[in-house]
Amino acid sequence: MKTILVAGGAGYIGSHMVALLVKRGYEVVVADNLRTGHWQAVKGARKMYVGDLRDVAFLHQIFTENKIDGVINFAAFSLVGESVTNPLKYYGNNVEGAVSLLSAMQAHGVDKIVFSSTAAAYGEPEKQPVTEQTPRKPATSPYGNTKQMCEDILRDSLAAY
């Protein structure tokens, strides 16, 4: 049975993904800092770890105690307005957290990830619907910028590793 780590698994979307994965027969491990998520929303996960993705020891514990086959990353602050007034909070949590998670994955030989991005990475697109070919222009919010940065880091990591 495959084990999936769901980062941000106590949030709205993450908790629904946890329930779906459990229903489909996966073992699920959740990592969440519970700043916007709720532990009560996590149903059926084998384990739940409460901590910050930027904490190397926290991530090492998760990957050491569990044989993780893949990761789904929903962990991010996501309020566009707040990101404009407090951008460093967003760059720290969203980008640094993603880099730490990718580093832990690499250190523990895990090479499968699904990253939850956002349409905010496209800013104000000139035409709808947005497709994969639509140019990314997230400059309308630091939140969108953080998601684009994470996409770029994932692309570069794929090429390197």
MOUR-V198463 format. One record per residue. N is the residue number from 0. RES is the residue in one letter. SS is DSSP state (H for helix, E for strand, L for the rest). PHI is phi in whole degrees, 0 to 359 (* if undefined). D_FIRST is the distance of its C-alpha to the first C-alpha in Angstrom with 2 decimals. Layout:
n = [N & N]
res = [RES & RES]
ss = [SS & SS]
phi = [PHI & PHI]
d_first = [D_FIRST & D_FIRST]
This chain:
n = [0 & 1 & 2 & 3 & 4 & 5 & 6 & 7 & 8 & 9 & 10 & 11 & 12 & 13 & 14 & 15 & 16 & 17 & 18 & 19 & 20 & 21 & 22 & 23 & 24 & 25 & 26 & 27 & 28 & 29 & 30 & 31 & 32 & 33 & 34 & 35 & 36 & 37 & 38 & 39 & 40 & 41 & 42 & 43 & 44 & 45 & 46 & 47 & 48 & 49 & 50 & 51 & 52 & 53 & 54 & 55 & 56 & 57 & 58 & 59 & 60 & 61 & 62 & 63 & 64 & 65 & 66 & 67 & 68 & 69 & 70 & 71 & 72 & 73 & 74 & 75 & 76 & 77 & 78 & 79 & 80 & 81 & 82 & 83 & 84 & 85 & 86 & 87 & 88 & 89 & 90 & 91 & 92 & 93 & 94 & 95 & 96 & 97 & 98 & 99 & 100 & 101 & 102 & 103 & 104 & 105 & 106 & 107 & 108 & 109 & 110 & 111 & 112 & 113 & 114 & 115 & 116 & 117 & 118 & 119 & 120 & 121 & 122 & 123 & 124 & 125 & 126 & 127 & 128 & 129 & 130 & 131 & 132 & 133 & 134 & 135 & 136 & 137 & 138 & 139 & 140 & 141 & 142 & 143 & 144 & 145 & 146 & 147 & 148 & 149 & 150 & 151 & 152 & 153 & 154 & 155 & 156 & 157 & 158 & 159 & 160]
res = [M & K & T & I & L & V & A & G & G & A & G & Y & I & G & S & H & M & V & A & L & L & V & K & R & G & Y & E & V & V & V & A & D & N & L & R & T & G & H & W & Q & A & V & K & G & A & R & K & M & Y & V & G & D & L & R & D & V & A & F & L & H & Q & I & F & T & E & N & K & I & D & G & V & I & N & F & A & A & F & S & L & V & G & E & S & V & T & N & P & L & K & Y & Y & G & N & N & V & E & G & A & V & S & L & L & S & A & M & Q & A & H & G & V & D & K & I & V & F & S & S & T & A & A & A & Y & G & E & P & E & K & Q & P & V & T & E & Q & T & P & R & K & P & A & T & S & P & Y & G & N & T & K & Q & M & C & E & D & I & L & R & D & S & L & A & A & Y]
ss = [L & L & E & E & E & E & E & L & L & L & L & H & H & H & H & H & H & H & H & H & H & H & H & L & L & L & E & E & E & E & E & E & L & L & L & L & L & L & H & H & H & L & L & L & L & L & E & E & E & E & L & L & L & L & L & H & H & H & H & H & H & H & H & H & H & L & L & L & L & E & E & E & E & L & L & L & L & L & L & H & H & H & H & H & H & L & H & H & H & H & H & H & H & H & H & H & H & H & H & H & H & H & H & H & H & H & H & L & L & L & L & L & E & E & E & L & L & L & H & H & H & H & L & L & L & L & L & L & L & L & L & L & L & L & L & L & L & H & H & H & L & H & H & H & H & H & H & H & H & H & H & H & H & H & H & H & H & H & H & H & L]
phi = [* & 282 & 247 & 246 & 270 & 252 & 279 & 80 & 286 & 261 & 278 & 300 & 289 & 301 & 293 & 292 & 294 & 303 & 299 & 294 & 298 & 299 & 300 & 274 & 95 & 276 & 278 & 234 & 243 & 247 & 237 & 204 & 270 & 61 & 290 & 236 & 269 & 225 & 300 & 294 & 282 & 276 & 241 & 91 & 293 & 293 & 216 & 229 & 248 & 255 & 176 & 258 & 298 & 282 & 271 & 301 & 296 & 302 & 294 & 301 & 300 & 299 & 288 & 282 & 279 & 224 & 272 & 277 & 265 & 195 & 230 & 241 & 252 & 255 & 288 & 189 & 281 & 223 & 270 & 303 & 300 & 296 & 296 & 287 & 272 & 218 & 296 & 296 & 302 & 286 & 296 & 297 & 290 & 286 & 278 & 299 & 298 & 295 & 296 & 298 & 297 & 297 & 297 & 294 & 300 & 298 & 297 & 252 & 71 & 259 & 239 & 237 & 215 & 246 & 252 & 276 & 262 & 201 & 294 & 298 & 292 & 262 & 63 & 254 & 296 & 288 & 216 & 245 & 283 & 285 & 236 & 297 & 273 & 296 & 298 & 277 & 218 & 279 & 301 & 286 & 204 & 302 & 303 & 300 & 299 & 296 & 291 & 296 & 301 & 297 & 299 & 295 & 296 & 297 & 299 & 294 & 293 & 300 & 294 & 279 & 245]
d_first = [0.00 & 3.81 & 6.59 & 9.81 & 13.21 & 15.72 & 19.18 & 21.75 & 19.29 & 22.15 & 24.40 & 25.20 & 23.08 & 20.27 & 20.01 & 19.89 & 17.04 & 15.10 & 15.95 & 14.99 & 11.50 & 11.02 & 12.79 & 10.62 & 7.47 & 6.22 & 6.78 & 10.24 & 12.87 & 16.36 & 19.40 & 22.72 & 26.36 & 27.28 & 30.48 & 29.93 & 26.65 & 26.45 & 24.04 & 24.82 & 23.25 & 19.73 & 18.16 & 14.88 & 13.65 & 12.37 & 15.15 & 18.06 & 20.27 & 23.79 & 25.54 & 26.83 & 24.98 & 28.20 & 27.79 & 26.52 & 26.01 & 23.93 & 21.55 & 21.57 & 20.61 & 17.53 & 16.33 & 17.44 & 15.89 & 12.36 & 10.37 & 10.61 & 9.46 & 11.94 & 14.64 & 16.52 & 20.01 & 22.19 & 24.11 & 27.77 & 31.13 & 32.17 & 35.72 & 37.94 & 41.17 & 40.09 & 38.92 & 42.51 & 44.07 & 41.60 & 40.09 & 39.35 & 36.98 & 34.99 & 35.14 & 34.13 & 31.14 & 29.86 & 30.68 & 30.56 & 27.30 & 25.70 & 27.23 & 25.99 & 22.41 & 22.68 & 24.33 & 21.61 & 18.98 & 21.31 & 21.99 & 18.35 & 17.53 & 15.51 & 17.04 & 15.50 & 17.21 & 18.45 & 21.78 & 23.51 & 27.09 & 30.11 & 33.04 & 35.18 & 34.54 & 36.93 & 39.67 & 42.22 & 41.55 & 44.64 & 43.15 & 40.47 & 37.82 & 36.09 & 34.25 & 32.47 & 35.97 & 37.65 & 38.99 & 37.40 & 40.15 & 38.67 & 41.89 & 42.46 & 40.19 & 38.66 & 35.42 & 35.36 & 36.34 & 33.42 & 30.94 & 32.79 & 32.80 & 29.04 & 28.73 & 31.22 & 29.42 & 26.17 & 28.27 & 30.00 & 26.86 & 25.35 & 28.65 & 28.89 & 25.42]
